[in-house]
Amino acid sequence: MTDDSAGSAPDHDVPETAEEAQRAESLRAGLADYALDEEDRALLQEPEAGGAAAEPSGPPPVLAVIGRPNVGKSTLVNRFLGRRVAVVQDTPGVTRDRVSYPAEWAGREFTVVDTGGWERSTKGLGGRVADQAEIAIELADAVLFVVDATVGPTDEDERVVRMLRRAEKPTMLVANKVDDQRGEADAAMLWSLGLGEPFPVSALHGRGSGDLLDAALAMLPAVSGVAGQLPEGGPRRVALVGRPNVGKSSLLNTLTRSDRVVVDDVGGTTRDPVDELVVLDGRPWWFVDTAGIRRRVHQSSGADFYASLRTQGALEKAEVGVVLIDAGTPITEQDVRVVQQVIDAGRALVIAYNKWDLVDEERRGFLEREIAQQLVQVTWAPRVNLTATTGWHTNRLVRALDTALESWDRRVPTGRLNAFLGELTAAHPHPVRGGKQPRILFGTQADSRPPRFVLFTTGFLDPGYRRFIERRLRETFSFEGTPIEISVRIREKRRR
């Protein structure tokens, strides 16, 4: 899915006076006495205004891939995409939600939806997975029904056929695991399902997948008849992250007012990132529910390993990360690690303390102490106390998201920045080290999203002094909810 929001965010630039701009020009000219490289000179150029946003187009058609567990649906989806995106494992039931991926074949764009294994006879978690598969059929323009040719038609397959007939959607029967000509005889047994000629493929080896895509695209309309039109400019992208079972999926279901994502008491129910367009306060947002981060990626294995990679990828595509923390239990090292993961990705940050209905006065005191001890480095992140299952205070989420994204987008003009640095260093000069006192010659904001500042100095700035500058930047320019990067370039005077 492409990020349509670039260049579409509102203007959050800090104003500057003519005097500040003139002073910055004088300081910039003074750098001519110092040894600068090409990268320095590029940084000293004033940033150009961003280009116009791309014009919106119609929503691409939607192709749903359904079938019983372990028939190779996710493997087939990966074959369509040309890369390993959907989580695949030999264990049945790895995929649980319906997960959408943008795809392209022969110059045509479409959306392919991977689903959990359909087993209507099961209850509990398995039954909710089947519900998601049925919803995927309703929201698709066409359906690929995947059957394991080595097993042949089953009673469960016949139930799926009856459901597909009721849905009245264009459907193609796909006979998977046909690795050679002998397997094609097994595929012929699937005629008995009454969906016409089975299409033999081997999702694992790619046999017949190109022909299958040609046939599938022939069923699809040019523009989707079920997918909604994206608003012009593109919604902002929000990733819901956190350790397992903190309520990410429950929050997404509450925001969408539907059972969009499978929710279960078992931690780790979500494995693939789930995108959903949500309208909050009259504005659209892309919310992405992600797998719970159990441990460091390199310490994970199997489905958890790939789910961790998908979570990292979803975070990198997002603009803001909402870290959910279970307020009813002590803050853990995993919670702190998830917060740091959002910061390391350079994304805006909102911390949501979920399950607030379980917090009594005693627990509230413990929680405040835990926050002061373990999250002291992110006091700048907006905080929302909410209960995902009931929707209590979820309306406050938009205000926090707006605050974080405005800061993430904000740009401080060079003149205003250097006026700030001049006042700061005059009142609080850098300590003398080794008989020398480093000076800040010039500062510029090299980038936004997140804000990145470059300081040209005559010597090394202590880490404590950099943190002091960062703290004062936040206070002066209201950088609430975004990480700030400060890099220092030490430059010496030219030899005459």
Buried (B, 14 or more C-beta within 10 A) or exposed (E): EEEBBBEBBEEBEBEBEEEBBEBBEEBBEEBEEBEBEEEBEEBBEEBEEEEEBBEEEEBBBBBBBBBBBBBBBBBBBBBBBEEBBBBBBEEEBBBBBBBBBEBEBEEEEBBBBBBBBBBBEBEEBBEBBBBBBBBBBEBBBBBBBBBBBBBBBEEBBEBBBEBBEEBEBBBBBBBBBBBEEEBBEBBEBBBEBEBEEBBBBBBBBEBBBBEBBEBBBEBBBEEBEEBEEBBEBBBBBBBBBBBBBBBBBBBBBBBBEEEBBBBBEEEBBBBBBBBBBBBBEEEBBBBBBBBBBBEEBEEBEEBBBBBBBBBBBBBEBBBBBBBBBBBBBEBBEBBBBBBEBBBEBBBBBBBBBBBBEEBEEEBEEEBEEBBEEBBEEBEBBBBBBBBBBEBBBBEBBBEBBBBBBBBBBBBBBBBBBBBBBBEBBEEEEBEEEEEEEBEBBBBBBBBBBBBBBBBBBBBBBEEEBBEBBBBBBBEBBBBBBBBBEBEBBBBEEEEE
